[in-house]
């Protein structure tokens, strides 16, 4: 027997989502030395379970989520090199020997209506650390990068009266900086 569940749009208002039309994706190109010059990107999902502080009342409904991404650090790391570093594996990734590691935090404010007869509105602040990596070209040097982030989606529901489950989908793009500090764009 098939079980079908129908879902509509979320009633939670999300403030902080990026406009996909404003994101400029750097297309990888190769120069004469077979080195990629433009940026690289990845997408990650950050699941979170937050518990309300003791001084806050139980959750009735979640009304709004304000969210932003803050990059804390980036660093290039050496990794294993695959037998064909210029080819993807079945999963769609490459082992080029270089990855850019990005450490960051999701800064969030959740506005909710309390599960009380008078339905007062409360705000709670949460931070969720994350770590991501972007596979870089084999000849990438230890230079500075501008990491652009785009919050594509936020799913938020009360997990129970004291906890909120959220899942945030983030697009991260690394663009190398020029020697004068400008972002390199082809």
C-alpha positions in Angstrom: 0.0 0.0 0.0 1.3 3.4 -1.0 1.4 6.2 1.5 1.2 9.7 0.0 1.8 12.8 1.9 1.1 16.2 0.4 3.0 19.3 1.4 2.4 22.9 0.7 4.6 26.0 1.2 6.0 26.6 4.7 4.3 29.2 6.8 7.7 30.2 8.3 9.0 33.5 6.8 12.8 33.2 6.1 14.8 36.5 6.0 18.3 36.1 4.6 17.8 33.9 1.6 19.9 35.0 -1.4 18.5 35.9 -4.8 19.7 33.2 -7.2 19.6 35.7 -10.1 22.2 37.8 -8.3 24.7 35.0 -7.9 27.5 35.0 -10.5 28.9 31.6 -10.9 32.6 31.6 -12.0 33.0 29.0 -14.8 36.2 27.1 -14.5 38.6 27.6 -17.4 42.0 26.3 -18.0 45.0 28.4 -19.0 48.1 27.3 -20.9 49.6 25.7 -17.8 46.5 23.6 -17.3 45.7 25.5 -14.1 42.2 26.6 -13.2 42.0 30.4 -12.9 38.4 31.0 -11.9 36.5 30.1 -8.7 35.2 26.8 -7.5 32.1 26.0 -5.5 30.3 23.5 -3.3 26.9 23.1 -1.7 26.3 21.9 1.8 23.4 21.1 4.1 23.6 22.0 7.8 21.1 20.2 10.0 20.6 21.7 13.5 18.6 20.9 16.6 18.3 23.8 19.0 17.0 23.7 22.5 15.2 26.8 23.9 16.9 28.6 26.8 15.3 27.8 30.2 13.8 31.3 30.5 11.8 31.0 27.3 8.3 29.5 27.1 7.4 26.5 24.9 7.0 26.9 21.2 3.6 27.2 19.6 4.6 28.1 16.1 7.7 29.4 14.4 7.0 32.7 12.7 10.3 34.0 11.2 13.9 32.9 10.9 16.6 35.6 10.3 19.8 34.0 9.1 23.3 35.0 7.8 26.5 33.2 7.0 29.8 34.4 8.6 33.1 32.9 7.3 35.6 32.6 10.1 38.6 31.2 8.3 39.7 29.6 5.0 42.8 27.6 4.5 44.3 25.4 1.7 45.1 21.9 2.6 46.9 19.1 0.8 44.9 15.9 0.2 45.4 12.6 -1.5 45.7 12.7 -5.3 43.4 10.4 -7.3 44.6 8.2 -10.1 43.0 10.7 -12.5 42.9 14.1 -10.8 41.3 15.8 -13.8 38.4 13.3 -13.9 35.4 12.9 -11.5 34.6 9.7 -9.6 31.1 8.2 -9.6 30.1 10.6 -6.9 31.1 13.6 -9.0 34.1 14.7 -7.0 37.8 14.8 -7.8 40.9 14.1 -5.8 43.3 16.9 -7.1 45.5 17.1 -4.0 44.1 20.5 -2.9 41.1 21.6 -1.0 40.0 24.9 0.4 38.6 24.4 3.9 36.0 26.9 5.0 35.1 27.3 8.7 32.0 29.4 9.4 29.0 30.0 11.6 25.3 30.4 10.8 24.0 33.4 12.9 20.3 33.0 13.4 17.4 34.7 15.1 14.1 32.7 15.4 10.9 34.6 16.2 8.1 32.3 17.6 4.7 32.5 19.1 4.6 30.8 22.5 2.2 27.9 23.3 0.2 30.0 25.8 -3.4 31.3 25.6 -2.3 34.9 25.2 0.2 33.9 22.4 3.1 36.3 23.1 5.9 36.5 20.6 9.5 35.7 21.6 12.9 35.8 20.0 15.9 33.5 20.5 19.3 33.7 19.0 21.4 30.7 17.9 24.7 30.1 16.2 25.6 26.9 14.4 29.2 26.3 13.4 29.9 24.5 10.1 32.9 23.3 8.1 32.9 22.8 4.3 35.5 22.1 1.7 35.9 23.0 -2.0 38.1 20.8 -4.3 40.6 23.1 -5.9 42.8 22.7 -9.0 46.0 20.6 -8.6 48.2 23.6 -9.2 46.3 25.9 -6.8 48.7 27.9 -4.7 48.3 29.0 -1.1 46.8 32.4 -2.0 43.9 34.3 -0.6 40.3 33.7 -1.6 37.1 35.5 -1.4 34.4 33.1 -0.2 30.9 34.1 -1.3 28.0 32.4 0.4 24.4 32.1 -0.6 21.7 30.7 1.7 19.5 28.7 -0.7 16.9 27.2 1.6 16.0 27.0 5.3 13.6 24.4 6.7 12.4 25.0 10.3 9.9 23.2 12.4 9.2 22.7 16.1 10.7 19.3 16.9 8.9 19.3 20.2 7.7 22.2 22.5 11.3 22.9 23.6 13.4 22.2 20.5 13.6 23.5 16.9 14.8 21.4 14.0 16.3 23.4 11.1 18.1 22.4 8.0 20.0 25.1 6.0 21.3 24.6 2.5 24.2 26.8 1.6 26.1 27.5 -1.7 29.7 28.5 -1.2 32.0 29.8 -3.9 35.7 30.5 -3.7 37.1 33.2 -6.0 40.9 33.9 -5.9 41.9 37.5 -5.1 44.1 39.4 -7.5 47.4 40.8 -6.3 45.6 44.2 -5.8 42.9 42.7 -3.6 40.2 42.6 -6.3 38.2 39.4 -7.0 39.4 37.7 -10.2 36.5 37.3 -12.6 37.1 36.2 -16.2 
